[in-house]
Structures are given as C-alpha cells and as structure tokens.
C-alpha cells in the first residue's frame, strides 16, 4: 500500500474490537505484517489467542490485571500511564516493520488521560507512509475524528448486559 489510512471504530455498541480484529485477520491472511496493541484490556480475548499463532502478527504486551479506569487508584492510574507511554514508544519504533497496526481502546486511554493525546496525534501525523492504523474506543475527540479516513460508529440498541448477562468467552471475550 502506498498510503496507509486511519480507521476509527467508535460508539457505545459491542463490536468495535471484533471488527478491528477481523480486519487484522484479513490483513494477516493476505500476508501483511500486523501489530496489535490493546489499551486498558487484560489481553484475554479469544482473537488474541489465535492471532498470536500467526507468524506475521505481533501482539504487544499488556497489563494482565488492568482495571476499569473508574476502579483505579491514583497509583494504579500512574502505573498504567507509565506502562502505556513506554508501550507507545515501543510501538512507534517497531511500526516501520508493519503494514497494519491496531491500537485497540487507545481512544479510552487518551480520553481517560492514561496516554497523552499528543503522543497519539503526533504518531498518526508522522506514521510510516504505508502504515494502515486501526483505532477503537468510545467518544473519540474531534481532532481524532478529523484525522480518520474511515469512521464506523457502532451503536448499541440492545445488549445482554442490561439483563445481567456477563461477558462470555468466545462471544464477548
């Protein structure tokens, strides 16, 4: 690809990560080099379990015991911020070797001030020329929406969580 584009999957509905992972699987199936980083998630999704076995897919480290930001103490927020800032530095360095990069829930990391928004904006503006970047999360800032070439909003109309049904492996995990 001569020019990589920016995909943004946003909204309050289930399926942002699922769609993004599907695109990563499609890219890997076509022989493209794919990097996947998850922010504010413990890395226990079924997609990662299978994608990590594909040779041209890189799964970046994650915090296995990460909590929802509303449940984090100030110390945990600081630790998460340090981890994700260092992770983002690693991603920027290795992005030159990728065709596709997924930054799953990076929007939440930015809006919750766990990751400095300027790091993300600078990376997107100065990314390697052919790098396709996929970003997910709720309530993206206007600046991020202005940068995106694709924007898909996933709207929640009904969700089993409203009935007390928790996330199920293979479906939501």
KANORHU-V895354 format. One record per pair of residues at least 24 apart in sequence whose C-alpha atoms are under 10 Angstrom apart, sorted by the first residue. I is the first residue (numbers start at 1). J is the second residue. D is the distance in Angstrom with one decimal. If there is no record, write none. Layout:
i=I j=J d=D
i=I j=J d=D
This chain:
i=1 j=99 d=8.0
i=1 j=129 d=8.7
i=1 j=130 d=5.4
i=1 j=131 d=8.0
i=1 j=132 d=8.5
i=2 j=129 d=6.9
i=2 j=130 d=5.2
i=2 j=131 d=8.7
i=3 j=128 d=8.9
i=3 j=129 d=5.5
i=3 j=130 d=4.6
i=3 j=131 d=7.1
i=3 j=132 d=7.9
i=4 j=99 d=8.0
i=4 j=100 d=8.2
i=4 j=127 d=8.7
i=4 j=128 d=8.0
i=4 j=129 d=6.1
i=4 j=130 d=4.3
i=4 j=131 d=4.4
i=4 j=132 d=4.1
i=4 j=133 d=7.2
i=4 j=149 d=9.6
i=5 j=100 d=9.5
i=5 j=124 d=9.6
i=5 j=129 d=9.1
i=5 j=130 d=8.0
i=5 j=131 d=7.1
i=5 j=132 d=4.9
i=5 j=133 d=6.3
i=5 j=134 d=8.5
i=5 j=147 d=9.4
i=5 j=148 d=7.5
i=5 j=149 d=5.9
i=5 j=150 d=7.8
i=6 j=100 d=9.9
i=6 j=101 d=9.6
i=6 j=102 d=10.0
i=6 j=124 d=8.1
i=6 j=131 d=8.7
i=6 j=132 d=6.0
i=6 j=133 d=4.8
i=6 j=134 d=5.9
i=6 j=135 d=7.5
i=6 j=144 d=9.7
i=6 j=145 d=9.7
i=6 j=147 d=7.3
i=6 j=148 d=4.9
i=6 j=149 d=5.2
i=6 j=150 d=6.3
i=6 j=151 d=8.6
i=7 j=102 d=9.2
i=7 j=132 d=7.8
i=7 j=133 d=6.1
i=7 j=134 d=4.6
i=7 j=135 d=6.0
i=7 j=136 d=8.4
i=7 j=145 d=9.6
i=7 j=147 d=9.3
i=7 j=148 d=5.9
i=7 j=149 d=6.0
i=7 j=150 d=4.6
i=7 j=151 d=6.1
i=7 j=152 d=7.9
i=8 j=103 d=9.8
i=8 j=104 d=9.9
i=8 j=107 d=9.4
i=8 j=133 d=8.5
i=8 j=134 d=6.0
i=8 j=135 d=4.9
i=8 j=136 d=5.8
i=8 j=137 d=8.1
i=8 j=140 d=8.7
i=8 j=144 d=8.5
i=8 j=145 d=7.5
i=8 j=147 d=9.3
i=8 j=148 d=6.2
i=8 j=149 d=7.9
i=8 j=150 d=6.0
i=8 j=151 d=4.8
i=8 j=152 d=6.2
i=8 j=153 d=8.2
i=9 j=104 d=9.3
i=9 j=105 d=9.6
i=9 j=107 d=9.8
i=9 j=134 d=7.7
i=9 j=135 d=6.3
i=9 j=136 d=4.8
i=9 j=137 d=6.7
i=9 j=138 d=8.4
i=9 j=140 d=9.4
i=9 j=148 d=9.8
i=9 j=150 d=8.2
i=9 j=151 d=6.0
i=9 j=152 d=4.9
i=9 j=153 d=5.9
i=9 j=154 d=7.1
i=10 j=105 d=9.3
i=10 j=107 d=8.6
i=10 j=135 d=8.3
i=10 j=136 d=5.7
i=10 j=137 d=5.1
i=10 j=138 d=5.1
i=10 j=139 d=6.8
i=10 j=140 d=7.0
i=10 j=145 d=9.7
i=10 j=151 d=7.4
i=10 j=152 d=6.3
i=10 j=153 d=4.9
i=10 j=154 d=6.1
i=10 j=155 d=8.5
i=11 j=136 d=8.9
i=11 j=137 d=7.0
i=11 j=138 d=5.0
i=11 j=139 d=6.6
i=11 j=140 d=8.6
i=11 j=152 d=8.2
i=11 j=153 d=5.0
i=11 j=154 d=4.8
i=11 j=155 d=5.6
i=11 j=156 d=7.8
i=12 j=137 d=8.4
i=12 j=138 d=6.1
i=12 j=139 d=8.2
i=12 j=153 d=8.2
i=12 j=154 d=6.4
i=12 j=155 d=5.5
i=12 j=156 d=5.5
i=12 j=157 d=9.1
i=13 j=138 d=8.9
i=13 j=153 d=8.3
i=13 j=154 d=5.0
i=13 j=155 d=4.5
i=13 j=156 d=3.8
i=13 j=157 d=7.5
i=13 j=158 d=8.5
i=13 j=159 d=8.1
i=14 j=154 d=7.1
i=14 j=155 d=7.8
i=14 j=156 d=6.7
i=14 j=157 d=9.7
i=14 j=158 d=9.5
i=14 j=159 d=7.9
i=14 j=172 d=8.1
i=15 j=136 d=9.9
i=15 j=153 d=9.8
i=15 j=154 d=6.9
i=15 j=155 d=9.2
i=15 j=156 d=9.4
i=15 j=172 d=8.7
i=16 j=104 d=8.6
i=16 j=105 d=9.0
i=16 j=135 d=9.0
i=16 j=136 d=6.1
i=16 j=137 d=7.2
i=16 j=138 d=9.1
i=16 j=152 d=8.7
i=16 j=153 d=8.4
i=16 j=154 d=6.7
i=16 j=155 d=9.8
i=17 j=45 d=9.7
i=17 j=47 d=9.4
i=17 j=102 d=9.4
i=17 j=103 d=9.7
i=17 j=104 d=6.6
i=17 j=105 d=8.1
i=17 j=134 d=9.8
i=17 j=135 d=9.1
i=17 j=136 d=6.7
i=17 j=137 d=8.5
i=17 j=172 d=9.7
i=18 j=45 d=9.8
i=18 j=47 d=8.2
i=18 j=171 d=9.5
i=18 j=172 d=8.8
i=18 j=173 d=9.7
i=19 j=134 d=9.9
i=19 j=136 d=9.4
i=19 j=152 d=9.7
i=19 j=154 d=9.8
i=20 j=101 d=9.9
i=20 j=102 d=7.1
i=20 j=103 d=9.1
i=20 j=104 d=7.8
i=20 j=133 d=10.0
i=20 j=134 d=6.6
i=20 j=135 d=7.8
i=20 j=136 d=7.5
i=21 j=47 d=6.8
i=21 j=48 d=8.6
i=21 j=51 d=8.8
i=21 j=102 d=7.9
i=21 j=104 d=9.0
i=21 j=134 d=9.3
i=22 j=47 d=8.7
i=23 j=100 d=9.1
i=23 j=102 d=9.2
i=23 j=134 d=8.7
i=24 j=51 d=8.7
i=24 j=57 d=8.6
i=24 j=100 d=7.2
i=24 j=101 d=8.1
i=24 j=102 d=7.5
i=24 j=134 d=8.8
i=25 j=50 d=9.6
i=25 j=51 d=7.3
i=25 j=54 d=9.2
i=25 j=57 d=9.0
i=27 j=56 d=9.7
i=27 j=57 d=9.6
i=27 j=99 d=8.4
i=27 j=100 d=7.3
i=28 j=54 d=7.7
i=28 j=55 d=8.8
i=28 j=56 d=6.5
i=28 j=57 d=6.8
i=28 j=99 d=9.5
i=28 j=100 d=8.8
i=29 j=54 d=9.0
i=29 j=56 d=9.2
i=31 j=55 d=9.5
i=31 j=56 d=7.1
i=31 j=57 d=9.7
i=31 j=99 d=9.6
i=32 j=56 d=6.9
i=32 j=57 d=8.5
i=32 j=98 d=7.7
i=32 j=99 d=5.8
i=32 j=100 d=7.2
i=33 j=57 d=6.0
i=33 j=58 d=7.9
i=33 j=95 d=9.8
i=33 j=97 d=7.4
i=33 j=98 d=4.9
i=33 j=99 d=5.1
i=33 j=100 d=6.3
i=33 j=101 d=8.6
i=33 j=131 d=9.8
i=34 j=58 d=6.1
i=34 j=59 d=8.5
i=34 j=95 d=9.3
i=34 j=97 d=8.9
i=34 j=98 d=5.7
i=34 j=99 d=6.0
i=34 j=100 d=4.8
i=34 j=101 d=5.8
i=34 j=102 d=7.8
i=34 j=131 d=9.7
i=34 j=132 d=9.4
i=34 j=133 d=9.9
i=35 j=59 d=6.0
i=35 j=60 d=7.2
i=35 j=91 d=8.4
i=35 j=94 d=8.9
i=35 j=95 d=7.9
i=35 j=97 d=9.2
i=35 j=98 d=6.6
i=35 j=99 d=8.2
i=35 j=100 d=6.3
i=35 j=101 d=4.7
i=35 j=102 d=6.2
i=35 j=103 d=8.6
i=35 j=133 d=9.5
i=36 j=60 d=6.1
i=36 j=61 d=9.3
i=36 j=91 d=9.4
i=36 j=100 d=8.5
i=36 j=101 d=5.9
i=36 j=102 d=4.8
i=36 j=103 d=6.5
i=36 j=104 d=7.5
i=36 j=134 d=9.3
i=37 j=61 d=7.3
i=37 j=62 d=7.6
i=37 j=84 d=9.8
i=37 j=87 d=8.6
i=37 j=88 d=9.0
i=37 j=91 d=8.2
i=37 j=101 d=7.8
i=37 j=102 d=6.0
i=37 j=103 d=5.2
i=37 j=104 d=6.1
i=37 j=105 d=8.8
i=37 j=106 d=8.7
i=37 j=135 d=10.0
i=38 j=62 d=6.6
i=38 j=63 d=9.1
i=38 j=84 d=9.6
i=38 j=102 d=7.9
i=38 j=103 d=6.1
i=38 j=104 d=4.7
i=38 j=105 d=6.3
i=38 j=106 d=7.4
i=38 j=109 d=9.8
i=38 j=136 d=9.6
i=39 j=63 d=8.4
i=39 j=66 d=9.2
i=39 j=80 d=9.3
i=39 j=83 d=9.9
i=39 j=84 d=7.3
i=39 j=87 d=9.6
i=39 j=103 d=7.3
i=39 j=104 d=6.0
i=39 j=105 d=5.3
i=39 j=106 d=5.6
i=39 j=107 d=8.8
i=39 j=108 d=7.9
i=39 j=109 d=6.4
i=39 j=110 d=9.7
i=39 j=114 d=9.4
i=39 j=115 d=9.3
i=39 j=136 d=9.8
i=39 j=137 d=9.8
i=40 j=64 d=9.4
i=40 j=65 d=9.5
i=40 j=66 d=6.2
i=40 j=67 d=7.2
i=40 j=68 d=7.1
i=40 j=69 d=7.9
i=40 j=80 d=8.3
i=40 j=84 d=9.0
i=40 j=104 d=8.7
i=40 j=105 d=6.8
i=40 j=106 d=8.1
i=40 j=108 d=7.8
i=40 j=109 d=6.8
i=40 j=114 d=9.0
i=41 j=65 d=8.5
i=41 j=66 d=6.3
i=41 j=67 d=7.9
i=41 j=68 d=8.4
i=41 j=104 d=8.6
i=41 j=105 d=7.9
i=42 j=66 d=5.7
i=42 j=67 d=8.3
i=43 j=173 d=9.5
i=44 j=169 d=9.2
i=44 j=173 d=6.9
i=45 j=169 d=7.8
i=45 j=170 d=7.8
i=45 j=171 d=9.3
i=45 j=172 d=8.0
i=45 j=173 d=4.6
i=46 j=169 d=7.2
i=46 j=170 d=5.9
i=46 j=171 d=8.5
i=46 j=172 d=8.8
i=46 j=173 d=5.9
i=47 j=170 d=8.6
i=47 j=173 d=8.3
i=48 j=173 d=9.9
i=56 j=98 d=9.1
i=57 j=98 d=9.1
i=57 j=100 d=9.5
i=57 j=101 d=9.8
i=58 j=94 d=9.9
i=58 j=98 d=9.0
i=58 j=101 d=9.3
i=59 j=102 d=9.7
i=60 j=87 d=7.8
i=60 j=88 d=9.8
i=60 j=90 d=8.9
i=60 j=91 d=8.0
i=61 j=87 d=7.6
i=62 j=87 d=8.6
i=69 j=108 d=9.1
i=69 j=109 d=9.0
i=69 j=112 d=7.3
i=69 j=113 d=9.8
i=69 j=114 d=8.8
i=70 j=112 d=9.3
i=77 j=112 d=9.5
i=77 j=113 d=9.0
i=77 j=114 d=6.7
i=78 j=114 d=7.7
i=79 j=114 d=9.2
i=80 j=109 d=9.4
i=80 j=114 d=6.7
i=80 j=115 d=8.7
i=81 j=109 d=8.5
i=81 j=110 d=10.0
i=81 j=113 d=8.0
i=81 j=114 d=4.6
i=81 j=115 d=5.8
i=81 j=116 d=8.6
i=82 j=114 d=8.3
i=82 j=115 d=8.5
i=83 j=114 d=9.4
i=83 j=115 d=9.3
i=84 j=109 d=8.4
i=84 j=114 d=7.5
i=84 j=115 d=6.5
i=84 j=116 d=9.5
i=85 j=114 d=8.3
i=85 j=115 d=6.2
i=85 j=116 d=7.8
i=85 j=119 d=8.4
i=86 j=115 d=9.9
i=88 j=115 d=8.7
i=88 j=119 d=8.0
i=88 j=120 d=8.4
i=88 j=123 d=9.2
i=89 j=119 d=8.9
i=89 j=123 d=9.8
i=91 j=123 d=9.7
i=92 j=119 d=9.7
i=92 j=120 d=9.8
i=92 j=123 d=7.1
i=92 j=124 d=9.9
i=92 j=126 d=9.8
i=92 j=127 d=8.0
i=92 j=128 d=9.3
i=95 j=123 d=9.9
i=95 j=127 d=7.8
i=95 j=128 d=7.1
i=95 j=131 d=7.6
i=95 j=133 d=9.9
i=96 j=127 d=8.2
i=96 j=128 d=5.9
i=96 j=129 d=8.9
i=96 j=130 d=8.9
i=96 j=131 d=7.8
i=97 j=128 d=9.1
i=97 j=131 d=9.0
i=98 j=128 d=8.8
i=98 j=130 d=8.7
i=98 j=131 d=6.6
i=98 j=132 d=8.6
i=98 j=133 d=9.9
i=99 j=128 d=9.1
i=99 j=129 d=9.6
i=99 j=130 d=6.5
i=99 j=131 d=4.9
i=99 j=132 d=6.1
i=99 j=133 d=8.6
i=100 j=130 d=8.6
i=100 j=131 d=5.6
i=100 j=132 d=4.6
i=100 j=133 d=5.8
i=100 j=134 d=7.6
i=101 j=131 d=7.2
i=101 j=132 d=6.2
i=101 j=133 d=4.8
i=101 j=134 d=6.1
i=101 j=135 d=8.6
i=102 j=132 d=8.6
i=102 j=133 d=5.9
i=102 j=134 d=4.6
i=102 j=135 d=6.1
i=102 j=136 d=8.2
i=103 j=133 d=7.4
i=103 j=134 d=6.0
i=103 j=135 d=5.0
i=103 j=136 d=6.7
i=103 j=137 d=9.4
i=104 j=134 d=7.6
i=104 j=135 d=5.7
i=104 j=136 d=5.0
i=104 j=137 d=7.1
i=105 j=135 d=7.0
i=105 j=136 d=4.9
i=105 j=137 d=4.7
i=105 j=138 d=8.0
i=106 j=134 d=9.8
i=106 j=135 d=6.6
i=106 j=136 d=6.4
i=106 j=137 d=6.6
i=106 j=138 d=9.5
i=106 j=140 d=9.5
i=107 j=135 d=7.2
i=107 j=136 d=6.2
i=107 j=137 d=4.8
i=107 j=138 d=6.6
i=107 j=139 d=7.5
i=107 j=140 d=5.8
i=107 j=141 d=8.1
i=107 j=144 d=8.7
i=108 j=136 d=8.4
i=108 j=137 d=5.7
i=108 j=138 d=6.5
i=108 j=139 d=7.9
i=108 j=140 d=8.0
i=109 j=137 d=8.7
i=110 j=137 d=9.6
i=110 j=140 d=8.8
i=110 j=141 d=8.9
i=111 j=137 d=9.4
i=111 j=138 d=8.9
i=111 j=139 d=7.9
i=111 j=140 d=7.6
i=111 j=141 d=7.7
i=117 j=141 d=9.4
i=117 j=143 d=9.9
i=117 j=144 d=9.3
i=120 j=144 d=9.0
i=121 j=147 d=8.5
i=124 j=148 d=9.4
